[in-house]
Amino acid sequence: MASSPPTAADGPVARRLPALRGVCVPGTGHDPHPERPEVLHRLLAGFLAELPAEPSCVGVGSSS
């Protein structure tokens, strides 16, 4: 399963979130979490591993 760039069908969401990635999970409908939990877990783990170790939001939750 490879992620793909947004398509015209992704519409307004893709325009607002240019870094959006879509993933097709064969054998699922609208609920991959109960239908293919092992695949969803692998995809989410890969996504989370790509995030920076430190958040990029400066000042969020701080008292400064």
Phi, psi and omega in degrees: 000119179250144175283156182226155177292159179301149177248175178302330180292339179285344171052224188301327180297316180295326179290325180279332183236080185297340179272006180304138175234140176250149178226131176265126179247099181303142178086011177234160174256243181264358184232076181293336183297319175272337185277322181217063185300326181293324179288315179299318179300315180297317180295315180294319179298319177296318178298312182296326179294336179278345182288149178293150181295327179251138179295150181268000180274108180274131176090349179287123179078005179257164181264008181271000000 
